Amino acid sequence: MRDAASAGALHNPFLPTCAPLLSARAAAEAQRLSPGALQGVPDDAIIRALVAWSQLFGSVSFELFGHFVGVVENAGAIFDQAVTEVCAFIGISMPEDL
């Protein structure tokens, strides 16, 4: 995240405009995290990264504990798409060849 932000490769994804980008409490949490490994990363991107991390963790857990069995035939394809989706949510573009 920090490398993407400093390289100018982190952009705001499409988000509905019906609510503020961050609540005051989420912004405070992002500011608490920012001085460490996420220094220089915008507050909204920090929160999106945490949400994305939890989403990917859930996808990995689904695969490890067999929750995709009987539901999808190609769990790898679903996971690859999940990575693409959360990267778009964070604001990082994925390379075309993935």
NUSERO-133318 format. One record per atom (N, C-alpha, C): residue number from 0; residue in one letter; atom name; z, y, x. Coordinates in pm, 1 decimal. Layout:
<lumtors>
+------+------+------+----------+----------+----------+
: keti : zaba : pake :        z :        y :        x :
+------+------+------+----------+----------+----------+
:  NUM :    A :   CA :        Z :        Y :        X :
...
+------+------+------+----------+----------+----------+
</lumtors>
This chain:
<lumtors>
+------+------+------+----------+----------+----------+
: keti : zaba : pake :        z :        y :        x :
+------+------+------+----------+----------+----------+
:    0 :    M :    N :      0.0 :   -117.5 :     82.4 :
:    0 :    M :   CA :      0.0 :      0.0 :      0.0 :
:    0 :    M :    C :      0.0 :    124.6 :     87.4 :
:    1 :    R :    N :     86.1 :    125.2 :    188.4 :
:    1 :    R :   CA :     93.4 :    243.2 :    274.9 :
:    1 :    R :    C :    -38.3 :    262.6 :    348.7 :
:    2 :    D :    N :    -98.7 :    154.3 :    397.8 :
:    2 :    D :   CA :   -226.7 :    165.1 :    468.6 :
:    2 :    D :    C :   -336.1 :    215.3 :    375.3 :
:    3 :    A :    N :   -339.5 :    162.7 :    253.6 :
:    3 :    A :   CA :   -440.7 :    206.5 :    156.6 :
:    3 :    A :    C :   -421.0 :    353.7 :    121.4 :
:    4 :    A :    N :   -296.3 :    395.9 :    104.9 :
:    4 :    A :   CA :   -269.2 :    535.9 :     71.4 :
:    4 :    A :    C :   -309.7 :    628.0 :    185.6 :
:    5 :    S :    N :   -275.0 :    590.6 :    309.0 :
:    5 :    S :   CA :   -308.0 :    678.2 :    421.8 :
:    5 :    S :    C :   -457.6 :    680.6 :    451.1 :
:    6 :    A :    N :   -529.6 :    573.8 :    414.6 :
:    6 :    A :   CA :   -674.6 :    569.6 :    435.4 :
:    6 :    A :    C :   -751.3 :    635.2 :    322.1 :
:    7 :    G :    N :   -680.2 :    681.5 :    218.2 :
:    7 :    G :   CA :   -747.1 :    741.6 :    103.6 :
:    7 :    G :    C :   -814.2 :    639.7 :     14.1 :
:    8 :    A :    N :   -776.5 :    512.0 :     28.1 :
:    8 :    A :   CA :   -838.5 :    405.2 :    -50.1 :
:    8 :    A :    C :   -757.9 :    369.5 :   -174.0 :
:    9 :    L :    N :   -653.1 :    442.8 :   -201.3 :
:    9 :    L :   CA :   -569.5 :    417.8 :   -318.0 :
:    9 :    L :    C :   -603.6 :    522.7 :   -421.9 :
:   10 :    H :    N :   -649.8 :    479.2 :   -537.8 :
:   10 :    H :   CA :   -689.4 :    573.5 :   -641.8 :
:   10 :    H :    C :   -617.3 :    541.2 :   -771.6 :
:   11 :    N :    N :   -612.6 :    637.2 :   -860.3 :
:   11 :    N :   CA :   -547.9 :    615.0 :   -988.8 :
:   11 :    N :    C :   -637.8 :    531.0 :  -1077.4 :
:   12 :    P :    N :   -585.1 :    420.7 :  -1128.8 :
:   12 :    P :   CA :   -664.2 :    338.3 :  -1220.1 :
:   12 :    P :    C :   -669.7 :    402.5 :  -1357.6 :
:   13 :    F :    N :   -755.5 :    348.6 :  -1441.7 :
:   13 :    F :   CA :   -758.7 :    395.1 :  -1580.4 :
:   13 :    F :    C :   -629.2 :    354.0 :  -1647.3 :
:   14 :    L :    N :   -560.5 :    449.5 :  -1703.8 :
:   14 :    L :   CA :   -439.9 :    422.5 :  -1780.8 :
:   14 :    L :    C :   -445.6 :    505.0 :  -1908.4 :
:   15 :    P :    N :   -394.6 :    453.3 :  -2018.4 :
:   15 :    P :   CA :   -392.8 :    532.0 :  -2141.3 :
:   15 :    P :    C :   -316.2 :    662.5 :  -2120.4 :
:   16 :    T :    N :   -358.3 :    765.8 :  -2186.1 :
:   16 :    T :   CA :   -294.0 :    895.9 :  -2169.9 :
:   16 :    T :    C :   -191.3 :    924.6 :  -2278.6 :
:   17 :    C :    N :   -151.3 :    822.8 :  -2352.5 :
:   17 :    C :   CA :    -58.8 :    844.8 :  -2463.3 :
:   17 :    C :    C :     86.3 :    857.8 :  -2417.0 :
:   18 :    A :    N :    114.4 :    829.5 :  -2292.1 :
:   18 :    A :   CA :    251.0 :    837.6 :  -2242.0 :
:   18 :    A :    C :    249.4 :    896.2 :  -2101.1 :
:   19 :    P :    N :    361.9 :    951.5 :  -2057.1 :
:   19 :    P :   CA :    367.2 :   1001.6 :  -1919.7 :
:   19 :    P :    C :    339.7 :    888.1 :  -1820.8 :
:   20 :    L :    N :    284.9 :    923.1 :  -1706.1 :
:   20 :    L :   CA :    252.5 :    821.9 :  -1606.6 :
:   20 :    L :    C :    376.1 :    743.4 :  -1564.6 :
:   21 :    L :    N :    486.6 :    813.0 :  -1541.2 :
:   21 :    L :   CA :    612.0 :    747.3 :  -1505.7 :
:   21 :    L :    C :    726.8 :    808.8 :  -1583.9 :
:   22 :    S :    N :    819.4 :    725.6 :  -1623.2 :
:   22 :    S :   CA :    942.4 :    778.3 :  -1681.7 :
:   22 :    S :    C :   1025.4 :    838.9 :  -1568.3 :
:   23 :    A :    N :   1120.7 :    920.1 :  -1603.4 :
:   23 :    A :   CA :   1207.2 :    981.5 :  -1501.6 :
:   23 :    A :    C :   1284.2 :    874.4 :  -1423.8 :
:   24 :    R :    N :   1326.4 :    769.4 :  -1493.2 :
:   24 :    R :   CA :   1401.7 :    662.4 :  -1425.2 :
:   24 :    R :    C :   1312.8 :    583.8 :  -1330.2 :
:   25 :    A :    N :   1189.1 :    555.2 :  -1370.6 :
:   25 :    A :   CA :   1096.5 :    483.6 :  -1281.6 :
:   25 :    A :    C :   1060.4 :    569.8 :  -1161.6 :
:   26 :    A :    N :   1041.3 :    700.3 :  -1183.7 :
:   26 :    A :   CA :   1010.4 :    791.3 :  -1073.9 :
:   26 :    A :    C :   1126.1 :    796.4 :   -974.5 :
:   27 :    A :    N :   1248.8 :    797.2 :  -1024.7 :
:   27 :    A :   CA :   1366.1 :    798.3 :   -936.4 :
:   27 :    A :    C :   1372.3 :    671.0 :   -853.3 :
:   28 :    E :    N :   1340.3 :    557.9 :   -913.5 :
:   28 :    E :   CA :   1339.7 :    430.9 :   -840.2 :
:   28 :    E :    C :   1230.6 :    430.9 :   -733.2 :
:   29 :    A :    N :   1114.0 :    481.6 :   -766.8 :
:   29 :    A :   CA :   1004.8 :    490.4 :   -669.2 :
:   29 :    A :    C :   1044.6 :    579.3 :   -552.4 :
:   30 :    Q :    N :   1110.3 :    689.8 :   -581.1 :
:   30 :    Q :   CA :   1153.3 :    780.1 :   -474.8 :
:   30 :    Q :    C :   1260.3 :    716.0 :   -386.9 :
:   31 :    R :    N :   1341.2 :    630.1 :   -444.7 :
:   31 :    R :   CA :   1442.1 :    558.1 :   -367.0 :
:   31 :    R :    C :   1375.3 :    460.0 :   -270.8 :
:   32 :    L :    N :   1265.8 :    397.9 :   -314.0 :
:   32 :    L :   CA :   1195.1 :    299.0 :   -232.2 :
:   32 :    L :    C :   1101.8 :    361.1 :   -129.0 :
:   33 :    S :    N :   1055.8 :    480.8 :   -154.6 :
:   33 :    S :   CA :    952.4 :    544.5 :    -73.5 :
:   33 :    S :    C :    984.8 :    560.7 :     74.4 :
:   34 :    P :    N :   1106.0 :    596.6 :    114.7 :
:   34 :    P :   CA :   1130.4 :    621.2 :    257.0 :
:   34 :    P :    C :   1112.9 :    498.9 :    347.5 :
:   35 :    G :    N :   1114.1 :    380.7 :    294.1 :
:   35 :    G :   CA :   1099.0 :    260.4 :    375.4 :
:   35 :    G :    C :    953.4 :    227.4 :    402.1 :
:   36 :    A :    N :    917.2 :    105.4 :    374.3 :
:   36 :    A :   CA :    781.9 :     56.0 :    402.4 :
:   36 :    A :    C :    675.1 :    123.4 :    318.1 :
:   37 :    L :    N :    715.0 :    192.3 :    212.3 :
:   37 :    L :   CA :    617.9 :    254.3 :    122.3 :
:   37 :    L :    C :    607.5 :    404.9 :    141.1 :
:   38 :    Q :    N :    652.0 :    453.8 :    254.4 :
:   38 :    Q :   CA :    645.7 :    597.1 :    281.6 :
:   38 :    Q :    C :    501.2 :    645.9 :    275.1 :
:   39 :    G :    N :    479.4 :    754.2 :    201.4 :
:   39 :    G :   CA :    346.4 :    810.7 :    186.8 :
:   39 :    G :    C :    268.4 :    756.2 :     68.5 :
:   40 :    V :    N :    323.9 :    656.3 :     -0.5 :
:   40 :    V :   CA :    258.8 :    599.2 :   -118.1 :
:   40 :    V :    C :    306.1 :    678.2 :   -239.9 :
:   41 :    P :    N :    215.5 :    722.6 :   -326.6 :
:   41 :    P :   CA :    256.2 :    797.1 :   -446.4 :
:   41 :    P :    C :    352.2 :    715.1 :   -533.8 :
:   42 :    D :    N :    443.7 :    785.4 :   -598.8 :
:   42 :    D :   CA :    544.6 :    718.7 :   -681.4 :
:   42 :    D :    C :    482.8 :    624.7 :   -784.7 :
:   43 :    D :    N :    377.6 :    669.6 :   -853.0 :
:   43 :    D :   CA :    318.2 :    584.6 :   -956.6 :
:   43 :    D :    C :    257.2 :    458.6 :   -896.6 :
:   44 :    A :    N :    203.1 :    466.7 :   -775.5 :
:   44 :    A :   CA :    145.6 :    349.0 :   -710.3 :
:   44 :    A :    C :    254.2 :    251.3 :   -668.2 :
:   45 :    I :    N :    370.3 :    302.5 :   -628.5 :
:   45 :    I :   CA :    482.4 :    214.2 :   -592.8 :
:   45 :    I :    C :    523.2 :    130.6 :   -713.5 :
:   46 :    I :    N :    536.2 :    194.4 :   -827.2 :
:   46 :    I :   CA :    576.6 :    122.1 :   -948.1 :
:   46 :    I :    C :    467.7 :     23.0 :   -989.7 :
:   47 :    R :    N :    340.6 :     64.4 :   -982.8 :
:   47 :    R :   CA :    231.7 :    -28.4 :  -1016.3 :
:   47 :    R :    C :    232.4 :   -148.3 :   -922.6 :
:   48 :    A :    N :    261.6 :   -127.1 :   -794.8 :
:   48 :    A :   CA :    266.4 :   -238.1 :   -698.8 :
:   48 :    A :    C :    377.6 :   -336.3 :   -734.0 :
:   49 :    L :    N :    493.3 :   -286.0 :   -774.8 :
:   49 :    L :   CA :    602.9 :   -374.6 :   -814.9 :
:   49 :    L :    C :    567.3 :   -454.7 :   -939.8 :
:   50 :    V :    N :    503.0 :   -389.7 :  -1035.2 :
:   50 :    V :   CA :    458.9 :   -460.0 :  -1156.3 :
:   50 :    V :    C :    356.3 :   -567.3 :  -1119.2 :
:   51 :    A :    N :    262.0 :   -531.5 :  -1032.4 :
:   51 :    A :   CA :    158.9 :   -626.6 :   -989.2 :
:   51 :    A :    C :    221.1 :   -745.0 :   -915.8 :
:   52 :    W :    N :    316.9 :   -718.3 :   -829.3 :
:   52 :    W :   CA :    384.8 :   -823.9 :   -755.2 :
:   52 :    W :    C :    448.6 :   -923.1 :   -852.3 :
:   53 :    S :    N :    516.4 :   -870.9 :   -954.1 :
:   53 :    S :   CA :    581.0 :   -960.8 :  -1049.9 :
:   53 :    S :    C :    477.7 :  -1039.8 :  -1130.1 :
:   54 :    Q :    N :    364.7 :   -978.9 :  -1160.8 :
:   54 :    Q :   CA :    258.3 :  -1049.8 :  -1233.1 :
:   54 :    Q :    C :    201.7 :  -1164.1 :  -1149.0 :
:   55 :    L :    N :    175.4 :  -1137.4 :  -1021.2 :
:   55 :    L :   CA :    122.8 :  -1242.2 :   -934.6 :
:   55 :    L :    C :    225.8 :  -1352.5 :   -911.3 :
:   56 :    F :    N :    351.2 :  -1314.8 :   -899.6 :
:   56 :    F :   CA :    457.5 :  -1413.8 :   -885.5 :
:   56 :    F :    C :    459.3 :  -1505.9 :  -1008.4 :
:   57 :    G :    N :    441.3 :  -1446.1 :  -1125.3 :
:   57 :    G :   CA :    434.4 :  -1526.6 :  -1247.6 :
:   57 :    G :    C :    315.6 :  -1621.0 :  -1247.8 :
:   58 :    S :    N :    201.3 :  -1574.5 :  -1199.5 :
:   58 :    S :   CA :     82.7 :  -1661.0 :  -1193.1 :
:   58 :    S :    C :    104.8 :  -1777.4 :  -1097.5 :
:   59 :    V :    N :    165.6 :  -1749.4 :   -984.0 :
:   59 :    V :   CA :    195.7 :  -1855.7 :   -887.3 :
:   59 :    V :    C :    294.1 :  -1954.9 :   -949.4 :
:   60 :    S :    N :    394.8 :  -1905.7 :  -1018.8 :
:   60 :    S :   CA :    491.7 :  -1993.7 :  -1083.7 :
:   60 :    S :    C :    425.5 :  -2080.4 :  -1190.1 :
:   61 :    F :    N :    334.9 :  -2022.1 :  -1267.6 :
:   61 :    F :   CA :    262.4 :  -2101.2 :  -1367.9 :
:   61 :    F :    C :    187.6 :  -2216.0 :  -1301.0 :
:   62 :    E :    N :    122.1 :  -2187.8 :  -1190.0 :
:   62 :    E :   CA :     46.3 :  -2290.9 :  -1119.8 :
:   62 :    E :    C :    140.6 :  -2397.3 :  -1062.2 :
:   63 :    L :    N :    245.7 :  -2355.1 :   -994.6 :
:   63 :    L :   CA :    337.5 :  -2449.5 :   -930.0 :
:   63 :    L :    C :    408.6 :  -2540.4 :  -1029.2 :
:   64 :    F :    N :    441.4 :  -2488.6 :  -1146.1 :
:   64 :    F :   CA :    518.8 :  -2566.4 :  -1241.4 :
:   64 :    F :    C :    434.3 :  -2624.3 :  -1354.6 :
:   65 :    G :    N :    301.1 :  -2625.4 :  -1335.5 :
:   65 :    G :   CA :    212.0 :  -2695.6 :  -1426.5 :
:   65 :    G :    C :    189.2 :  -2632.0 :  -1561.4 :
:   66 :    H :    N :    217.1 :  -2504.2 :  -1576.9 :
:   66 :    H :   CA :    200.1 :  -2439.8 :  -1706.8 :
:   66 :    H :    C :     53.9 :  -2414.8 :  -1743.0 :
:   67 :    F :    N :    -34.4 :  -2425.6 :  -1645.9 :
:   67 :    F :   CA :   -177.3 :  -2411.6 :  -1674.9 :
:   67 :    F :    C :   -239.7 :  -2545.0 :  -1716.5 :
:   68 :    V :    N :   -170.4 :  -2656.2 :  -1689.2 :
:   68 :    V :   CA :   -223.3 :  -2788.9 :  -1720.4 :
:   68 :    V :    C :   -245.6 :  -2800.2 :  -1870.6 :
:   69 :    G :    N :   -363.1 :  -2844.7 :  -1907.9 :
:   69 :    G :   CA :   -397.6 :  -2859.1 :  -2048.2 :
:   69 :    G :    C :   -439.4 :  -2729.0 :  -2114.5 :
:   70 :    V :    N :   -437.2 :  -2620.3 :  -2038.0 :
:   70 :    V :   CA :   -475.8 :  -2490.9 :  -2092.6 :
:   70 :    V :    C :   -605.5 :  -2443.7 :  -2028.9 :
:   71 :    V :    N :   -611.2 :  -2446.0 :  -1896.9 :
:   71 :    V :   CA :   -732.1 :  -2405.3 :  -1825.0 :
:   71 :    V :    C :   -776.0 :  -2518.7 :  -1733.8 :
:   72 :    E :    N :   -904.1 :  -2524.4 :  -1706.1 :
:   72 :    E :   CA :   -956.5 :  -2626.9 :  -1616.6 :
:   72 :    E :    C :   -959.6 :  -2581.0 :  -1471.5 :
:   73 :    N :    N :   -976.6 :  -2451.6 :  -1447.7 :
:   73 :    N :   CA :   -988.5 :  -2400.3 :  -1311.8 :
:   73 :    N :    C :   -884.6 :  -2291.0 :  -1289.3 :
:   74 :    A :    N :   -762.2 :  -2334.4 :  -1256.2 :
:   74 :    A :   CA :   -653.3 :  -2239.0 :  -1235.9 :
:   74 :    A :    C :   -683.0 :  -2144.6 :  -1119.6 :
:   75 :    G :    N :   -755.9 :  -2191.0 :  -1019.0 :
:   75 :    G :   CA :   -791.5 :  -2105.5 :   -906.0 :
:   75 :    G :    C :   -874.7 :  -1986.5 :   -948.9 :
:   76 :    A :    N :   -968.1 :  -2010.3 :  -1040.4 :
:   76 :    A :   CA :  -1051.1 :  -1901.0 :  -1090.4 :
:   76 :    A :    C :   -966.5 :  -1799.4 :  -1167.4 :
:   77 :    I :    N :   -869.0 :  -1849.0 :  -1242.4 :
:   77 :    I :   CA :   -780.2 :  -1759.8 :  -1316.9 :
:   77 :    I :    C :   -694.4 :  -1678.9 :  -1220.3 :
:   78 :    F :    N :   -642.9 :  -1742.7 :  -1115.2 :
:   78 :    F :   CA :   -562.2 :  -1671.0 :  -1017.5 :
:   78 :    F :    C :   -645.7 :  -1565.7 :   -944.2 :
:   79 :    D :    N :   -767.7 :  -1602.0 :   -904.0 :
:   79 :    D :   CA :   -855.6 :  -1504.9 :   -837.9 :
:   79 :    D :    C :   -879.3 :  -1383.8 :   -926.9 :
:   80 :    Q :    N :   -900.2 :  -1406.9 :  -1055.5 :
:   80 :    Q :   CA :   -920.3 :  -1296.0 :  -1148.4 :
:   80 :    Q :    C :   -793.2 :  -1213.4 :  -1163.2 :
:   81 :    A :    N :   -677.8 :  -1280.4 :  -1164.1 :
:   81 :    A :   CA :   -550.4 :  -1209.0 :  -1172.3 :
:   81 :    A :    C :   -533.2 :  -1116.1 :  -1052.4 :
:   82 :    V :    N :   -568.9 :  -1163.0 :   -932.9 :
:   82 :    V :   CA :   -560.2 :  -1079.1 :   -813.5 :
:   82 :    V :    C :   -651.6 :   -958.2 :   -828.6 :
:   83 :    T :    N :   -773.9 :   -980.3 :   -875.2 :
:   83 :    T :   CA :   -867.6 :   -869.6 :   -896.2 :
:   83 :    T :    C :   -811.4 :   -769.9 :   -996.3 :
:   84 :    E :    N :   -755.0 :   -819.6 :  -1106.1 :
:   84 :    E :   CA :   -700.7 :   -732.6 :  -1210.4 :
:   84 :    E :    C :   -581.1 :   -652.0 :  -1161.4 :
:   85 :    V :    N :   -488.3 :   -715.9 :  -1089.6 :
:   85 :    V :   CA :   -371.7 :   -640.4 :  -1044.5 :
:   85 :    V :    C :   -409.1 :   -541.9 :   -933.9 :
:   86 :    C :    N :   -508.7 :   -575.5 :   -852.9 :
:   86 :    C :   CA :   -555.2 :   -478.6 :   -753.1 :
:   86 :    C :    C :   -614.5 :   -355.9 :   -822.7 :
:   87 :    A :    N :   -690.2 :   -378.0 :   -928.4 :
:   87 :    A :   CA :   -744.9 :   -265.3 :  -1005.2 :
:   87 :    A :    C :   -631.0 :   -185.1 :  -1068.1 :
:   88 :    F :    N :   -528.9 :   -252.8 :  -1117.9 :
:   88 :    F :   CA :   -413.3 :   -185.0 :  -1176.9 :
:   88 :    F :    C :   -340.4 :   -101.1 :  -1073.1 :
:   89 :    I :    N :   -326.6 :   -154.9 :   -951.3 :
:   89 :    I :   CA :   -261.6 :    -80.8 :   -843.3 :
:   89 :    I :    C :   -346.6 :     37.8 :   -802.0 :
:   90 :    G :    N :   -478.6 :     17.0 :   -799.8 :
:   90 :    G :   CA :   -569.9 :    121.8 :   -755.3 :
:   90 :    G :    C :   -639.1 :     88.2 :   -625.8 :
:   91 :    I :    N :   -640.0 :    -41.5 :   -589.7 :
:   91 :    I :   CA :   -707.4 :    -87.8 :   -468.4 :
:   91 :    I :    C :   -834.0 :   -160.8 :   -510.5 :
:   92 :    S :    N :   -946.5 :   -121.6 :   -454.9 :
:   92 :    S :   CA :  -1072.2 :   -188.4 :   -485.2 :
:   92 :    S :    C :  -1081.2 :   -318.5 :   -407.8 :
:   93 :    M :    N :  -1129.8 :   -421.8 :   -474.2 :
:   93 :    M :   CA :  -1148.0 :   -551.6 :   -409.1 :
:   93 :    M :    C :  -1286.9 :   -557.1 :   -348.3 :
:   94 :    P :    N :  -1300.8 :   -625.3 :   -233.2 :
:   94 :    P :   CA :  -1434.8 :   -643.7 :   -175.0 :
:   94 :    P :    C :  -1523.7 :   -722.1 :   -271.4 :
:   95 :    E :    N :  -1651.0 :   -695.9 :   -265.0 :
:   95 :    E :   CA :  -1748.0 :   -758.8 :   -356.1 :
:   95 :    E :    C :  -1755.7 :   -910.3 :   -337.3 :
:   96 :    D :    N :  -1726.4 :   -962.0 :   -219.1 :
:   96 :    D :   CA :  -1748.8 :  -1103.7 :   -190.7 :
:   96 :    D :    C :  -1630.9 :  -1193.6 :   -226.8 :
:   97 :    L :    N :  -1531.1 :  -1143.7 :   -296.4 :
:   97 :    L :   CA :  -1416.6 :  -1228.8 :   -333.6 :
:   97 :    L :    C :  -1436.0 :  -1288.9 :   -469.3 :
+------+------+------+----------+----------+----------+
</lumtors>
